[in-house]
Amino acid sequence: MAELQHRTRNLLSVVQAIANQTLRSSESLASFKDQFSSRLGAISRVQSLLSQVEDRAVDLHELVTAELAAHSEPDPGPNKIEVKGPAVALPATAAQAVGLALHELATNAVKYGALAQPDGKLEVTWEMKEKKPTPELALNWSETGISVGTPKRKGYGRELIERALPYQLNAKTHLEFSPNAVRCEIIVPVQQEYTVD
């Protein structure tokens, strides 16, 4: 019961933070509704994955593919999306934060990037780096073959990646926009106490 209460408090804190940030960046009530509903959907997908595992760790591959499936067509075409990396189990807190970051990246890819443009290609790859005292997950999001400019303002997604992830997870992040690519690297310390079947 104590664990359930703890998780519920944490989840409500996340929802409240998302509501506040979305409200600040929304231009209208309709815009707020769409963005807030979309972000709640991302949290719901992570919670659904967490409810299926007893050790409260989520398989990173499942997390990535669930988020991409929520944003892309069932068959986006050959070589449009590539997802690869070793089996990595993310603890609940990391899964939720990384899931939200993936959601923001996927949303932008659908609106402006690789999933919106015919020649665009999306690659999501990761590896574990043996570091002391804690191994690190290095997750790379790469959109190429696109025409994109530097965003005019910092939205919720950028703030989440550049400020919230370092604060919440002690992550190192780098988000880069170039004329024909978008790249994001997220490095998160992850203690591999769990296993992925």
N, C-alpha and C positions, 0 to 999 in steps of 0.2 A: 504494500500500500504506500509506503514511504517513497519507493522508487517511482511509482505511478504519479504521486503528487509532485515529485521533483521534476519529472519529465513534462508534466502538464504546465507547471510554472515556467519552465524554460521555453516551451512551445508558445505559450501566451506572450511571453516577453518578446520572442522573435516576431510574432504576428503584430504586436503593438509597434515595434520598431519599423516593420515594413509598412504598416499603415501610416505612420508619421512621415517616413521618408517619401512614400508615394504621394501623400497629400501635398508635401512641399514642392514636389517636382511636377505635379499635374496641372495642366492648363485649364481643365474644366472638370465638372463632376462626372461627365461621361468618360473622360480620359482616366480619371481616378478609378472608376468602377472597372474598366477594362484591365488596367494595369494591376490593380489590387487583386482582382479575380485570377488573373494569370499567375501572379506570384503565389497566391494561396494554392493554386493547382500544383505548383512546383513543390511546395511544402508537403502537400498531400501525397505526391508521388514518393517522396523520400520516406514519409511516415508509413506508407503502404509497404515499401521495401523493408523498413525496420520491423514491421509487424510480422514479417515472414521468417525472421531469423531469431533464434533463441539467444545468441550471444551478443545481440545489439550491435552488430557490425554489418555494414552493407558492402556487397561486392561492387567495386568501382566500375567494372564493365557494365553491370546491370544498371547502375545509376546513370552512366553516360548514355546508354542505349535507350533507357526509359525517357530521359529528357529529350533526346533527339527525336524519338518516335512521337512525342507529344507535339513537336514543332514541324516535322517534315512530312512529305507525302509518303504513303506506304512503300512505294518503289520509286525513289528519287532518280533512279538511273544508275548504270554502272559507273564506278569511279567518282561518283559525286561526294560520297561520304566514306571515310575510312576511320575505323576505330580499332586501336590495338594497344596492348600493353599486358604486362603480367598480372596474375591474380593478386589483387590488393584488397584487404578488408579495412574499410573505413569505420572508425568508431562513430557512434550516433551524432555527436556534436560536429565532427568534421564532415560527415555525410550531409548533414543539413546545410551547413555553410557552403560546401563545395557544390551541392545540388542547386542552391540558389544562384551561385556564380555561373554554373553551366546554363541555367535557365536564362539568365540575362544575356549571355553570349549567344545562345541559340535564338532568342527573340530578335536580337540585332541582326543575326545572320539571315533570318527569315525576312526581315523588313528591308535590309540594305545590302547584305553581303552575299556569301557563297550560296545560300539557299534561296536567294531571290534572283540571282543572275545566272543566265544559261551556261556560261563558261566557268562558273565558280566551283571550287573544290574545297571541301572541309576535311581536315585531318585532326583527329583527337588522339593523342598518344601519351603514354606515361611510362615511367620507369621508377624503380626504387633505388635510392642511392644510400649506400651504407655509410652512415655518419655516426659519430659518437657525440653525445650519449644516445641520441635517438635517430633512427633511419628517417630519410626524407622521401616523400613522394614528389616527383617532378612531373606535373601535368602540363601538356602543351596543346593549345588550341591554335590551329593555323587555317586561315581562309586565304586562298590564292585564286588568281584568275578573275579578279573582280575590279571594279572601278569604285573607289571609295575615297572620301575626303576625311579630314580630321573633324571630329564632332565639334560643333560650335559651343556646346556647354557640357558640363559634367553632370550626367544623369545618375539615377540610383545605381544602375549596374556598375558604372565606373567607380562610384564611391564605395560600393560593396567590395569590389575587387581590390582597389588600391588602398582602402582604409580599414574596412571592417574585417577582411580576412587576416591582415597582419595583426590586428588587435585581438580578434577572437581566437585565432589558431596559431599565432606566432609565425604566420606564413610570410614568404617573400613573394611579391608579385611584380609582374612587368606586363603592361598593356601597351601595344604599339599599333598605330594606324599609319600605313603608308599609302601612296596613291593606288596600289593594286593588291594590297594585302592587309589582313588584320591578324595580329599574333598576340597571344596571351600565354604567359607562363605563370604557373602557380606552384610554389614549392612549399610543402606542408610537412612538418615533423609528424610522423605517424608511427606509434609503437605497434608493432605487429603482434599483438597478443592473441589475435583471432585468426581463424583459418577460413579460407574460401574453398568450398567443395567444387 
